Amino acid sequence: MDVPKDYMTTLLDHGLFASAHMLGSFLVSSSSVNHETSPHLKAENLVLLGDALFREKEYRRATHAYKQALHCHRIIPKQNASAIRSSLSASTRSSSPNSFNISTINENEVKFKIASSHCALNENRAALLEMEGIPSKARNLQMNLMMGKLYRNSRHTRAAITCYKECLRHCPCIIEAIIALAELGVAAKDIISLFPQTPTRGARSTFDHFDSSRWLQRYVEAQCCIASNDYKGGLEFFAELLRRFPNNIHILLEMAKVEAIIGKTEEAITDFEKVRSIDPYVITYMDEYAMLLKLKSDYSKLNKLVHDLLNIDPTRPEVFVALSVLWERKDERGALSYIEKSIRIDERHIPGYIMKGNLYLSMNRPEAAVVAFRGAQELRPDLRSYQAISKIKEALHAAREAMKAMPQSAKALKLVGDVHASNTSGREKAKRFYESALRLEPGYLGAALALAELHVIEGRNGDAVSLLERYLQDWADDSLHVKLAQVFAATNMLQDALSHYQAALRINPQNEAAKKGLDRLEKQLKGVDPDAPEEDEENDVEDADADQEEAELL
């Protein structure tokens, strides 16, 4: 009795992969079909079994089945093979592991399936080796896209660019290829020149073609701006696209990511929240959102976000980065283990490296932090990794790198100022860099706060107050109120300090600095020494001493 192959293809077509996997065992073990008498049928059956195993995520077994199929295919006598091929030339087959109506073996397509299995196991080198065995003229769109990714992961930049360009020549709407080419340094005009310029029939059709291609050109320009660190230009292009496509989740996420990078925290949080209101099941970039919530000390929202992400898909790298952000306060080592897991899932996940660097800094391991931040920079340089490195021993060098790479960035100028401000002899230089940053971007609160802090350190409290009050006229920001309250408290103007701490908490009730400052200030107003230990703390000390005595007695 033979097992009809049609049953197998029907099961695969209907997504019944577990049943197909079990039926495939009967199909390939049939005594009437073996590699000696019917090698072509044996090969076809093994490919079907491999497809079932692939969809069951048994990638190593799928690879083994595909390789057995190739072995059977290669031992077919040439005359028989040519007859089989000609008789089945009318049939069509997909190269994707997702399509299974296979009537004969195409060696290149089976190699692609093997490479797909290796990719699923993060075995990029083995996948690339398999793909390079496919002649360039035989590669389809899906193959070229995979090769582009593999070459990029292995840092063969020129070969990756060639593959991505080939994808866009066939289909200009492959967003992955556009982003990759932008990040690999290809100019916007060169990417746009790849788009097919085939004229369409009729005036109306021509207009529609032009109008539809124009938004795609704007998208290319936006991604190229971001890749070249022109964040302002990129955000302007994205804003234009958002007017054309309101509530576009992809554009909102791209904008939020850029806003997070350049320190526009409130705008980024607003965009992330809008995305979640449109689609609460989005995971992309949600680890960036988690880091912003931690920055704002909004732990209730952070806790809910992590809970939601775990319920959506606990296998994504973003989820483990968000878990790390949540756990940092409680257990730094536990947070670090979550980060390591996120990087194991996806070695190119940049927020994982940035969070890892931040954790090492908080654990006082600067050398390890530098390695983590450098890992992020190699994947895609952005201001956060430069900013972090500037706090460590490579500070001035890294800050100057940032300034050279982004000469029109106020944040890069502030980084250099931060490095100089850390040394007594460099404070005058720091002041000039902060002022230059504010001239370039008058609304950059980070530079204003740093300059105010420098005024306080230098004893220019009046200059600090006037600077902060000037900014508060235009920006109702809790950090400005906190800084002003701290200056007033330091000069014993306690009532003014009190009003600004209260104003900060009205804007952001979770601001920890405002809570601590207000608590300290209320003690001062009551005539209590804010630095004196609490009664509970004294009791804790006494209990600890008693515990020590008991331990010695035992």
Salt bridges, closest charged atoms under 4 A:
GLU44 OE1 - LYS5 NZ 2.33
ASP51 OD1 - LYS113 NZ 3.13
GLU58 OE1 - ARG61 NH1 2.93
GLU107 OE2 - ARG74 NH2 2.89
GLU107 OE2 - LYS111 NZ 3.81
GLU109 OE1 - ARG93 NH1 2.46
GLU123 OE2 - ARG60 NH1 2.66
GLU123 OE1 - HIS118 ND1 2.74
GLU166 OE1 - ARG169 NH1 3.22
GLU166 OE2 - HIS170 ND1 3.83
GLU176 OE2 - LYS149 NZ 2.78
GLU183 OE1 - ARG152 NH2 2.71
ASP190 OD1 - LYS189 NZ 3.52
ASP208 OD1 - ARG204 NE 3.64
ASP211 OD1 - ARG214 NH2 3.00
ASP211 OD2 - ARG244 NH2 3.37
GLU221 OE1 - ARG218 NH1 3.19
GLU240 OE2 - ARG218 NE 3.04
GLU254 OE1 - LYS257 NZ 3.60
GLU266 OE2 - LYS296 NZ 2.58
GLU273 OE2 - LYS301 NZ 2.70
ASP287 OD2 - HIS349 NE2 2.50
GLU288 OE1 - ARG384 NH1 2.43
ASP308 OD2 - ARG276 NH2 2.73
ASP308 OD2 - LYS304 NZ 2.87
ASP308 OD1 - HIS307 ND1 3.90
GLU318 OE2 - ARG316 NH2 3.13
GLU328 OE1 - LYS294 NZ 3.28
GLU340 OE2 - LYS356 NZ 3.28
GLU378 OE1 - ARG155 NH2 2.76
ASP382 OD2 - ARG384 NH2 3.34
GLU394 OE1 - ARG374 NH2 2.68
GLU401 OE2 - HIS397 NE2 2.84
ASP418 OD2 - LYS414 NZ 2.73
GLU435 OE2 - LYS431 NZ 3.01
GLU453 OE1 - LYS483 NZ 2.46
GLU458 OE1 - ARG427 NH1 3.36
GLU458 OE2 - ARG460 NH1 3.76
ASP463 OD2 - ARG460 NE 3.86
ASP478 OD1 - LYS296 NZ 3.52
GLU512 OE2 - LYS515 NZ 3.96
ASP519 OD2 - LYS523 NZ 3.81
ASP531 OD1 - ARG520 NH1 2.79
GLU534 OE2 - LYS523 NZ 2.91
